[in-house]
Amino acid sequence: MPALPDRSVRTNSKPSLPDLLVKGNNLLLIWPCGFLMVQIPEEAVTQILKNGNVVLVGSVDGKGIPNISPRFVLAVLDNEKLLFADAFQNKTFSNLKSWNKVTVAIIDKDTMGGFQLKGDAIEVEDKELIAQANAKLTEYGFKAKPERAWTLAVNGVYSLKPNSQSKAPLLSAYG
């Protein structure tokens, strides 16, 4: 399929809603806060559900030391963000305070593939969304209320299928 011409589209008159940008075959959302996001592929959301909403979250601390942690995806928001919560002040909690870049691995053990989502962690301030995160954590057996809820604003999607093309993004907000 030929790439669509790059163009920006003002889709609303409310400053709190995103504008659309078509870049190649990617549909990007530009939020007023400056974050560029891509739509999470339906196959990735299906795999998250198949995995019981468990993904691996990778973060880095202020000294560059990496961390990986299993997490529950508490919600998929607008097909472009994943909702998480930190029930404890752990390594991920601390890492996100010093560096907000995050990667999420969604593993498909049946095909030895899956997806990697890259993006920015954004702290949630919406009280209803925090309550939703708390209710989901309770469903998963956590008794502690979340110290913080955050979303991953996805700006890159990669395949985890081992092949020569897996280093190139499937979708990217950066072209």
Secondary structure, DSSP 8 states (H G I E B T S, - for coil): ---EEEEEE---S-TTS-EEEEEETEEEEE-TTS-EEE---HHHHHHHHHTTTEEEEEEE-TTS-EEEEEEE--EEETTTEEEEEESS--HHHHHHHH--EEEEEEEETTTTEEEEEEEEEEE---HHHHHHHHHHHHHTT--S--SEEEEEEEEEEEE-S-STTTTS-SEETT-
